Amino acid sequence: MNRIGFVVTSALVALALLSSMLFVVDQRQFGVVYALGQIKEVITEPGLNFKLPPPFQNVTYIDKRLLTLDSPDTEPMLTLEKQRMVIDWYVRWRITDPLQYIRNVGLDEAAGANQLNRVVRNAFQEEINRFTVRELLSVKREQLMADVKREVLTVVKGAKPWGVDVVDVRITRADYVDAITESVYRRMEAERKRVANELRSTGGAEGEKIRADADRQREVTIANAYRDAQKVKGDGDAQAAAIYAEAFGRDAQFAQFYRSLEAYKASFNKKSDVVVLDPSSSEFFKAFRGNVGAQSAPAKK
């Protein structure tokens, strides 16, 4: 029984020792083997590898992929005309030489990001001082990013190379500081209100002009229509009078009788109308007394 336990224990120890001597390097990483604190080997190819067990040797990993560094703060920078601008940027970079990177920068990606952030910010501040706001926002933007990239590469590949490569430097936002932005917005708002009020005033004046012209045309149209109506009415009245005159001229007594009937109709058009006269002596009721009808009988022949 003791022999079996010894064999099992020995096998477990051997497996633990073997597992501490084997390590796998991923294709996205560099493997750095240390021997008593000194770099012994840098493994760049993926696969299974061997090393001495700790504490004689140990291994760390560094990312070999393309990394992104975003601007961590929004501290303003001064342009050529001393305007305070907030610049947001990002950098695409990668570690190309782990040995130089560890010796000159640090043991992990965070150390490189911290130092690279300082270099990129200084390069942006130096380059932005040579450009105006208009150039920064439009015509010289690409040139600015190219100049910053060139300066950063000069630093990381200088006397003490960092073992990194800067692939791209880009500006994501360029804006005034909040105080200036608010002032610009207020000026823009005031200008838009001034333009709006000017347009309203112009529109009101044009509206009054159109309404006055429409009223004038309406009055002219109504006057012309009334004139034409009166002219037509006058022509009609003249023609009616001529017809009446011709008709009444043929029989004067009938005409007198017809006028009397029209007068009666106009005088007694309501039940409440009352006329106090003497029918026997009044000319108004002459038609009722039958004189007109009797005298008009021979005229019918």
C-alpha positions in Angstrom: 0.0 0.0 0.0 2.8 2.4 0.9 4.5 1.5 -2.4 1.4 2.4 -4.4 1.1 5.7 -2.5 4.7 6.5 -3.2 4.2 5.8 -7.0 1.1 7.9 -7.1 2.8 10.8 -5.3 5.9 10.5 -7.5 3.7 10.6 -10.6 1.8 13.7 -9.3 5.1 15.5 -8.5 6.4 14.6 -12.0 3.3 15.9 -13.6 3.4 19.1 -11.6 7.1 19.6 -12.5 6.5 18.8 -16.2 3.5 21.3 -16.3 5.7 24.0 -14.8 8.3 23.4 -17.5 5.8 23.6 -20.4 4.1 26.7 -21.6 2.2 27.7 -24.7 2.7 31.0 -26.6 -0.4 32.2 -28.4 -0.2 33.6 -31.9 -1.4 37.0 -30.5 1.5 37.2 -27.9 5.2 37.3 -27.4 6.6 34.9 -24.8 9.5 36.4 -22.7 11.5 33.8 -20.7 13.3 35.1 -17.6 16.2 33.3 -15.9 16.8 34.6 -12.3 15.3 38.0 -13.3 17.2 38.4 -16.6 15.7 38.0 -20.0 16.9 34.7 -21.4 14.8 34.3 -24.5 12.0 36.1 -26.5 9.7 33.7 -28.3 7.9 35.3 -31.2 6.4 32.2 -32.8 3.3 30.5 -31.4 3.5 26.9 -30.1 4.5 24.7 -27.2 7.8 25.5 -25.5 10.0 24.3 -22.6 11.7 26.1 -19.8 13.2 25.3 -16.4 10.8 25.1 -13.5 10.4 28.1 -11.2 12.3 29.8 -9.6 15.0 29.1 -12.1 12.9 30.4 -15.1 9.5 31.9 -15.5 7.6 33.4 -18.5 5.5 36.5 -19.1 3.5 37.5 -22.2 3.3 40.7 -24.1 0.5 41.5 -26.6 1.7 41.7 -30.2 -1.6 42.9 -31.7 -2.5 46.4 -32.9 -3.3 48.4 -29.8 -5.4 51.6 -29.5 -4.6 54.5 -27.2 -7.3 57.1 -26.7 -6.7 60.6 -25.3 -7.3 60.2 -21.5 -8.0 63.9 -20.7 -9.5 67.0 -22.2 -7.0 69.7 -21.2 -7.2 72.5 -23.7 -4.3 73.4 -26.1 -3.5 76.8 -27.6 -3.6 77.5 -31.3 -1.5 80.0 -33.3 -4.0 82.8 -32.5 -4.0 81.7 -28.8 -7.4 80.1 -28.9 -8.1 77.4 -26.4 -9.1 74.1 -28.2 -10.0 70.7 -26.8 -8.5 67.9 -28.9 -9.6 64.3 -28.7 -7.3 61.9 -30.5 -6.4 58.2 -30.7 -3.2 56.3 -31.7 -2.9 52.9 -33.2 0.4 51.2 -32.2 2.0 47.8 -31.6 5.0 46.3 -29.9 7.5 45.0 -32.5 10.6 44.3 -30.4 9.8 42.9 -26.9 13.5 43.0 -25.8 13.9 46.7 -26.4 10.4 47.4 -25.1 11.1 45.7 -21.8 14.5 47.4 -21.4 13.4 50.9 -22.4 9.7 51.2 -21.6 8.3 48.6 -19.2 7.1 45.1 -18.5 3.5 45.4 -19.9 1.3 47.3 -22.4 0.1 49.8 -19.8 3.6 51.2 -19.3 4.0 51.8 -23.0 0.5 53.4 -23.2 1.4 55.8 -20.4 4.6 57.0 -21.9 3.2 57.1 -25.4 0.3 59.3 -24.2 2.8 61.8 -22.8 4.8 61.9 -26.1 1.7 62.2 -28.3 0.2 65.0 -26.2 3.4 67.0 -26.3 3.6 66.5 -30.1 0.0 67.7 -30.5 0.7 70.7 -28.3 3.8 71.7 -30.3 2.1 71.2 -33.7 -1.2 72.9 -32.8 0.7 76.0 -31.8 1.7 76.4 -35.5 -1.9 76.2 -36.9 -4.9 78.5 -36.7 -8.4 77.3 -35.8 -9.6 77.3 -39.4 -6.6 75.3 -40.5 -7.0 72.9 -37.6 -10.7 72.3 -38.5 -10.4 72.0 -42.3 -7.5 72.7 -44.6 -4.5 71.6 -42.6 -6.0 68.8 -40.5 -4.4 65.9 -42.4 -1.0 67.7 -42.3 -1.3 68.1 -38.6 -1.9 64.4 -37.9 1.0 63.5 -40.3 3.3 65.9 -38.5 2.3 64.5 -35.0 2.9 61.0 -36.2 6.3 61.9 -37.5 7.3 63.5 -34.2 6.1 60.5 -32.2 8.0 58.1 -34.4 11.2 60.2 -34.0 10.9 59.8 -30.2 10.1 56.1 -30.1 12.8 55.2 -32.6 15.4 57.6 -31.2 18.6 56.9 -29.3 16.8 54.4 -27.1 14.3 52.7 -29.3 11.1 51.7 -27.6 10.6 48.6 -29.7 7.2 49.9 -30.9 5.7 51.1 -34.1 3.1 53.9 -34.4 0.7 52.9 -37.2 -1.7 55.9 -37.2 -2.5 59.1 -35.4 -6.1 60.5 -35.7 -8.1 63.5 -34.4 -11.6 62.5 -33.4 -12.8 65.9 -32.1 -11.5 69.4 -32.2 -13.7 71.9 -30.3 -13.5 75.1 -28.3 -13.5 74.9 -24.5 -17.0 75.0 -22.9 -16.9 78.7 -22.0 -16.0 79.7 -25.6 -18.5 77.2 -27.0 -21.3 78.7 -25.0 -20.3 82.2 -26.1 -20.3 81.1 -29.7 -23.7 79.5 -29.4 -25.1 82.6 -27.8 -23.7 84.8 -30.6 -25.1 82.3 -33.2 -28.5 82.4 -31.5 -28.5 86.2 -31.4 -27.6 86.3 -35.0 -30.3 83.8 -36.0 -32.9 85.8 -34.0 -31.8 89.0 -35.7 -32.2 87.4 -39.1 -35.6 85.9 -38.1 -36.8 89.3 -36.8 -35.6 91.0 -40.0 -37.4 88.4 -42.1 -40.6 88.8 -40.0 -40.5 92.6 -40.5 -39.9 92.2 -44.2 -42.7 89.7 -44.5 -45.0 91.9 -42.5 -44.3 94.9 -44.7 -44.8 92.8 -47.8 -48.0 91.4 -46.3 -49.4 94.9 -45.6 -48.5 95.9 -49.2 -50.3 92.9 -50.6 -53.3 93.4 -48.4 -53.5 97.1 -49.4 -53.2 96.3 -53.1 -55.9 93.6 -52.7 -58.2 96.1 -50.9 -57.7 98.7 -53.6 -58.4 96.1 -56.3 -61.5 95.0 -54.4 -62.8 98.6 -54.2 -62.1 99.2 -57.8 -63.8 95.9 -58.8 -66.8 96.7 -56.7 -67.0 100.3 -58.0 -66.8 99.0 -61.6 -69.4 96.4 -60.9 -71.7 98.9 -59.3 -71.2 101.3 -62.3 -72.0 98.5 -64.7 -75.0 97.4 -62.7 -76.4 100.9 -62.5 -75.8 101.3 -66.2 -77.7 98.0 -66.9 -80.4 99.0 -64.5 -80.7 102.4 -66.1 -80.9 100.8 -69.5 -83.6 98.4 -68.2 -85.6 101.2 -66.5 -85.4 103.2 -69.7 -86.6 100.3 -71.8 -89.3 99.5 -69.2 -90.4 103.1 -69.2 -90.5 103.2 -73.0 -92.6 100.0 -73.1 -94.9 101.3 -70.4 -95.2 104.6 -72.2 -96.0 102.8 -75.5 -98.5 100.5 -73.8 -100.2 103.3 -71.8 -100.2 105.6 -74.8 -102.6 103.3 -76.6 -105.2 103.6 -73.8 -104.8 106.5 -71.3 -107.8 105.5 -69.1 -106.4 102.0 -68.7 -103.0 103.4 -67.8 -104.6 105.6 -65.2 -106.5 102.6 -63.9 -103.3 100.5 -63.7 -101.5 103.2 -61.8 -104.4 103.4 -59.4 -104.2 99.7 -58.7 -100.4 99.9 -58.2 -101.0 102.8 -55.7 -103.6 100.7 -53.9 -101.2 97.8 -53.7 -98.4 99.9 -52.3 -100.7 101.6 -49.8 -102.4 98.5 -48.4 -99.7 95.9 -48.4 -100.3 95.1 -44.7 -103.4 94.3 -42.8 -102.7 97.0 -40.3 -102.5 99.8 -42.9 -105.3 102.4 -42.5 -106.0 105.4 -44.7 -108.7 107.9 -43.6 -110.2 109.6 -46.7 -113.6 110.3 -48.1 -114.1 107.8 -50.9 -116.9 109.9 -52.5 -114.8 113.0 -53.0 -111.2 111.7 -53.1 -109.4 111.3 -56.4 -107.4 108.4 -54.8 -110.5 106.2 -54.7 -111.7 107.3 -58.1 -111.1 103.8 -59.6 -113.4 102.3 -56.9 -116.3 104.5 -57.9 -116.3 103.0 -61.4 -115.8 106.1 -63.4 -112.6 104.9 -65.0 -114.1 101.5 -65.9 -117.2 103.1 -67.4 -115.3 105.5 -69.5 -112.8 103.0 -70.7 -115.4 100.6 -72.1 -115.8 102.5 -75.4 -112.0 102.5 -75.8 -112.0 98.7 -76.0 -113.8 98.8 -79.3 
